Structure formats: structure tokens, C-alpha cells
């Protein structure tokens, strides 16, 4: 059993194996890199109200005192500000927003601990790691499926970030972080509490999502699971708390569901959501969903596809951005669509969806033409603009004075002749087919 040591004794000790870790974290260059990273990420202020823009002036005035307090073990982090973010499935994700100064210190710790832990992490862990992404994770699942691992155990951890056991986590950290001063500093972040509706509540477990240190701590905690299941020879892919175990038979997968649940809820003291954790085929588009993707199979082999829910969410957002009721000016609307779809394609571009994207592209062109047509309002304006764009007078008059609805009229020869793809692209339209082709090739 670990002997109790006072803070004063801990801060006087200098462990021979890692004597300078705290000093390395507080080194000027490391803190400057952390400051730049936090500033670039922007984000909301914590409970003290100090914004990213204001933090520079605050630190110039208080940095020496803050660092001295940390060195002496006298620094107490502020409670995090609790905010609730609606989830696509109707639930709520609780985020904890630390103060900007604490985000900088957490980032400084992360920068020094990442090189310590990266070599210890599993090759099959992809979340929050340098040079790794969700695209790499789903590609790995595809590789395993091609080897015959087509039965998946999709594990769902209930409120993972909020339920990390502090004692277990700190003891795991002590194996590789031998400067107890750093351990105690991290402990204070874990115990800093949350402020919700003006009331500060203690935190006896968890590492709130939103802190710069939380992703690394979450990976360190679940690395215990990774190492255990690697020893057992189990095939798996993990992205943060999204875990997929793979097997060649349904029977083996069912055994894995049982043993993995026992391990996660036993030694790691986590909670597995029994309703959402299940054994499914990796080709079951309705039931297998990993990071927004699923897998498909055709005559050419296995391929990555966008999950139906992810596609539906994207199309719903495009409907909102291209609604003729809400679009007041076309160029700003096109700019918003470009920003959204650029990010979406950058994430999902690895998936095979050429035909679906082409259909979506036609649909979006049509909706944008409807927005422009509505903005022209009067028949006289419509005819005038069509004529300016080179449409013959008779066709322009027929379209401009048509009593048919927007959807029908904007499919006529006159409107398509005027609002060509080239004209819309020059006005800022983000051609999805061209963008997808570019992204997919690079993936």
C-alpha cells in the first residue's frame, strides 16, 4: 500500500528517474507553444470570464506568480464551466470548459507527457493521437474485414469521460510519471470541480471533456484495455471511447462481448451500456456504425461507406443552408455551404459515394437556382435577368411569366441556360462532385 506523503514532502523530493519533469513542463518554450496552441484553437472563456484574446495581457501581469505557485505546489486550478451540448441521437453531452490559463497549463503538461506515452500505446488505438485519424481507424476495420473478421462487438461506454476512476488513473500514471509533483498537479485538475448554474460541485470521478489534458488521460486509462486484449490475441480497433472488437464467427463475438464487458466494468470500473453494446455484422448498415462510417460489399470487394444517419444529418444541414425562405443573399449562403461541405468531405471523403455525391450535387444546384429565382421576385425582373444571361426572348418570357412552382420552373431550359454550372461556380458554388473527386483521390 502506498505510504501517505504530505504536499510539502512531495514538493521537496527529487525522484532520480525523472527529476526535471515539472521544470520541463514549466520551461518557457514549452509554455509558449502551449499558449499558441490554445490561442489558435480559440474557444469560450471559463468561469473567470477571461477570453483567449485577453489572456496575453493577463499572463504578462501574473505569469511569474502563477508559475511560482505551481512550483511550490500552491496552485489550485479553477472549477470548469459546465455546458450541455445536444447530441444527434437526442441525448446530451456534458462539456467542461476550463479557464484559458488552465487550458494553457494542461496543454503544457500534454506536450511533455505525449512523448512518454506514445510509444506505450497500441497500434490499434487511433483517437487523439499525432498523425492518426478516424479515417485510419475505419480503414483498419476494413482491413480486418478483408481478413475474415466480419463479426463486430460494438461497445458503448456510458459517459466515459465523466466516469474515469481517479485512483486507478493516478496509479496508472505513477508507473511512467515518477515526478510526484506532476501527479499531484494532475490530481488537482481532476478534483477541481465543475460550476453549473453558478454552483460549484466536487468531482470525485471523471475528466471533463473540453480540457486539453482529458484526451491524453482518456487514452492512458483505456490503454489498459488495449494491452490486455492484445495479450489475449483479440483483434480490435479503438478511437477514444469508441471500441470495436472483431471476430470471425458470431459465437466468438458473443464471448468477446461478455468478457470485455466484465473487464471494463471490473478492473477499470467503467459502465458499459448494455442496450447499445451488441454483436453485429460489419456490413449491417443500420446496426453497425463506427465513427459515422459503415462497410459495404460488392463484386469488387469490401468498401467504406457513409452511415445512413451521417448522410441524413448532412443533407438536413444542406437543406437548412439552401432554404429559399432563409437565404437572403446568395453569395454568403454559398460561402456557408462551402465551409460546411469542405469539412464534411474532408472527413468522409474516404468513403465510396461517387454516384450519391453526383445526385446530391444536382439536387443542390437545383436548390440554389430556386433561391436565386425567388430573389428576382417580379416576372419583369426575371425576364430581364434571363435576357442578360443570353436566354432568347421567347424562352425568357415563358419562364419569367410561368405560374408553375419554383421546383418546376427552375428545371426549364431557360433557367438552366442562364444559371449554368460555370456561372454558379464563379459566384462561389462549391461543386461537390469536383471536390469529392479531389478529396477521395488524396485519401
N, C-alpha and C positions, 0 to 999 in steps of 0.2 A: 504494500500500500504506500502511496506517495506521501512523504512527510510534508506537513504544512509548513510553509515558509512565509514570513511577513514580506510586505512590499518593500520595506527598507532593505531587508537582506537580499531580496531578489535583485534590486537595483544596484547593490554593491558588488554582486557576483560578476565574474567574467569567465564564462564557460570556455575552456580551452579549444573546443572544437569549432565554435562559431563566435569568437569574441567581439567581432565588429558588426554583426548583422544590424543592430539598431542604428549604429552610426552610418552604415551603408544606406539604410532607408532614408535617413535624415540628411544625407550628403546633398550639397547644393544642386549638383547636376541632375540627380535623381528627382529632387523636388521640382525643379524647373520643368523637367519632362512631364511630370505628373500634372503640373499646373497647365501646361499647354494642351495636354490631352483632355483634361476636364473642360477647359475653355472651348476647345474645338467641338466637344460634344454638347455644349450649351446646357439645356435643361433648366428645370424650375428651381427656385430657392428652397431652402429648408425652413425650419421653424424660426430662424433668426431673421428671415426676410432678405438676407444679403444675396444679391444676384451674381451671376457669372461676370457680368460687366463691372460690378462694384468690388469684386473680391481682390483685384490687384491693389487698389488703394488701401483696403483693409489689411492685407498682408504686409504691405510696406510699413505700416504702423505697428503691427502686432506680431510679425513673424518670429522675431528673436525670442520674445516672451513665450510664444506657443511652443517653439522647439525646445526651449529650456525646460518648460513644464513636462514635455514628453520625456526628455532625458532623465528628469528626476522622478518620473512615474507619478506626476501630479496632474496629468491632463485627463479630463473626463469628457468624452465625446457627447455631443448634444443628442437628445432623442430624435428619431427620424419622424418626418411628417407623413402620416398615413393617407394615401389616396386610393380610391377604388376605381378600377378600370373595367368596364363591361367586356365580357368575353363573347366571341361569336356564337357560342352554344347557349348563351343566356345566363351563364354564371358570372361571377365577379372575381377579378384578380386583384389582390391587395398588393400595392407597391409601397415601399418605404423610401422616402426621399431624404437622404442625409443633407446636412448643411453643405454648402460648397466647399468650405475649408476641410470638412471631414471627407468629402469626396476626393479632395486632393491628397490627403494623408492616406486614405485607403488605396488610391491609385499608386502612391509611392510604395506602399507595402506590397501590392500586387506585382509591381515591376521587379522587385527583388526576390519575391518568392516563386514567380513563374519559372525562372531558370532552374530552381531547385526541384520543382515538381514535374516539369515537362518530361524529363527522362523516365520518370516513375509511372507515368500514365499509360494506359493501354492503347494499342494501335487502333482499337475499335471504339475509342471514345472521340467524339468529334465536336461537341459543343463548347463554345467559349475558349477555343484553343487556337494559337497562332497558326496561320496557313491551313486551317481546316474549316469546312463549311457544311451546311445542310446538304448541299449538292453532293459532296463527297460521301456523306452518310447514306443517302438513298442509292448512290452508285454502288456502295459496298453491299447493301441489301440485295441489289440486282445481281451482283457477282455471286453471292451465296445462293440465290435462287437458281442461277445457271448451273450451280454445282449440285442441285437437287434439294436444297434446303427451302422448301416451299410452304412449310407449316410454321406460322409465326405465333409467338406468345407476345401479345401487345400489352405491356404492363403500364398501368396508370397509377402514379403515386399521388395520393391526396395531399394537396397543399405542401408539396415537398419543401420549398424554401422556408416555409413557416414552421416546419416540424423537425428540423435538424437538431439532434440531441447535442447540447453544448459540451457536456462532459466527454462524450465519445469523440466529438470533433477535436477538442483541445488535446486529448490524449493521442489522437492520430497525428496531430501537428507536432507534438513533442518528439516523435520518432525522428523527424528530419530538421526541425527548427529547435536548436539547442540553446538559443538565447532566450531564457525565460522571460526577459523583459518584453520581447516581441509577442510572446504567447499571452502575457498579461494585457498588453495593449489591444490585441485582437479580442481577448475576452471582454474587455470594456466595450468594444464595438458591438459584440453580440448581446451584451447586457444593457445597452444604452437606452432601451425602451422606445416606445412609439407614442406620438401625440396624435390623438384622434378626437375631433370636436373640442379641441382646447384642453383635453385631459391627457396627462402622461401616464401610460401603463407600462409596467415592467415586462421585460421579455425573458422568459425562462427557457425558451427554446426557439430555434429558427434563426435564419439570417435573411432579413427582409430583402426581397427583390427590389432593385433600384440602387443599391450600393455598389461601388466599384470593386469591392473585395468579395462580394457574395458569389459571383460566378466561379471564382477560383476555389473558394471554400466548398461550394457545392460539388465541384469536381473531385476535390480531395476526399470528401466524405464518400461519394459513390465509387471512387476508385477501389474501395474495399470490396464492393460487389464485383467490379470488373476483374480484380485479381483472383478472387475466389472462384468465379465462373470460368476464368481462363485455366486455372488449375484443374478444374473438372472437365476441361475439354469441350465446353459448350460454345457454340457459335452465337455471337450476339453483336448488335450494333447499338451504341448509346449516344444520344445527343442531349446533354444536360440530364433532365429527369425523364426524357422520352427513351424508353428502353424496349428493344425488340430482341427476343431470344428466338433462334431459328432451329428447326429440326427437319429431318427427312420423313418423319411419319407423324401422324396425328397423335398416336399413342405416346410417343416420346415427348411431343409438345405439351401434352396434358400433364405429364410427370414434371416437366420443367416449370409449368405454371404453379404447381403445388410446391415444389422445392424452393423456387425463387421467392414466392410469397412468404414462406417460413423464414427464409434467410433475411429478407428485407424487414420483416416485422419482428424478428427475433433479435439477432446481434446488432442490427442497425436501428432498431426501434422506430421504423418508419411505418406509414399506413398505406396499404395497397387498396385501391378502390376495386372491390370485388365485382361490382356491376360493370365497370368499364374494361377491366382486365379480362382478356379472353384468348382462346386459340382460334385462329382464322387462317385461311389461305392467303398468301401474299397477292393473289390475283383477284381477291374478292373486293371489288371497287367500293362497295357500300360499307364493308366492315373493316377492311384494312386501310388504315390511314397513318402515315408516318411523315411528320413534318410538312403536311399539306400535299404529299405525294401518295401514289399507289403504283402498282406494277400491272402491266398488261402483257398478253402473249398472243402472237400471231404466227403466220408461216415463216417469218424471218427470225423469230426468236422472242426473247423477253425484252421489254422496253419500259422506260419510266413514263408515267403519265400523271397529269394533274388530277388530284382527287376531286370528285364532283362538288363537294362543299366549297373547296377553294375556288373552283371555276365559277360557281354560283355567286359567291361573295364578290369576286372581281367584276362580273357582269352587272351586278346590282350597283356597284360603285360607279361603273361607266354610265349606267342609266341616269344616276344622280348627277354626274358631271356634264352629261349631254342632254339634260332635260330642257325642252324648249320653253318650259314655264320658268325655269330658274336662270337660264343663260341670257344675260342682259347684253353682253358684248362678246363677240365670237373669239377674238384673239386671246383674252385672258382665260376663257374656257378651254381653248386648245392647249394653252400652256399648262393648265392644271391636269388635263388628261395626259399630256406628255410626261409630266413629273411622276404621276401615279403609275402609268404603264411602263415607264422606263425601269422603275424599281421592281414592279411585278415581273417583268420579263427577265430582269437580271437575276431574280431568284428562281423563277420557274422555267427559264429558258432551256434548261437541260432536258425537259420533258418533250416527248414526241407529240406534237399537236399542230402540224402544218395545216391540215385541212380545216381544223377547228378555228385556227387563227385567221385563215383566209375568209371563212364565213363571218367571224366576228368583225373583221376589218370592213367587209361590205356593209354589215349592219351599222357600224359606227360611222362610216362615210354617209350613209343614208340619214342617220340621226343629225349629223352636223349640217347636212343640206337642209333638213327641216328647220333647224334653228335659224339658219340664215334666211330661209324663205319667210319665216314668221316675222323676222326683224324688218323685212322690206314692207310689211303691212299692206299698204294700199295697192290695188291692181295696177294703177298708173306707175307706181314706183317699181313694181315687179317687171312690168313690160319694159320700162326704161332701162333697168339694170341688165335684163336679159339681152336687149339690143346692144348695149355697151360691150357685152361679152361675146358678141359675134353671132347671136342667135337670129335667124331670119325672122322678119316682121310677123309673118302669119303664125309661126310656131310660138313666138314670144307672146303674141296677143292671146292665143288659145290657152297657154299655160297661165299667164298673168290674170286672166279673167275666169279661170276654171273655178267651179263651185265645189269641186271634189276636195276631200280632206288632204291634210299635209302629206300623209304617207303615200297616197296615190300620186299626187301632183309632183312630188319630188323624185318620182321614178320616171317621169316623162322625158322624152328625147330632149326637149328644150332645156330643162333644168340640168340634166346630165351633160349637155353640150356646154352650158355656161360654167357650171361648177365642176370642172374636171378634177381628176386626182392631182394633176400637176399644180393647178391653181390653189387647191386646198392645202397641198403640201407647202407651197410657197407662202401661204398665210399662217403656217405653223402646225398643220395637221401632222400627227405622229403616225406614219403608216406602219401598222402593226406587223404586216407581212414582211416588210423590208427589215424592220427592227428584229423580229423573231429570227429571221434567216441569219442575220449578223451575229446575234447572241448565241444561237444554237450551234453555229459552226465553231465559235470560240469555246463553247462548253466542251 
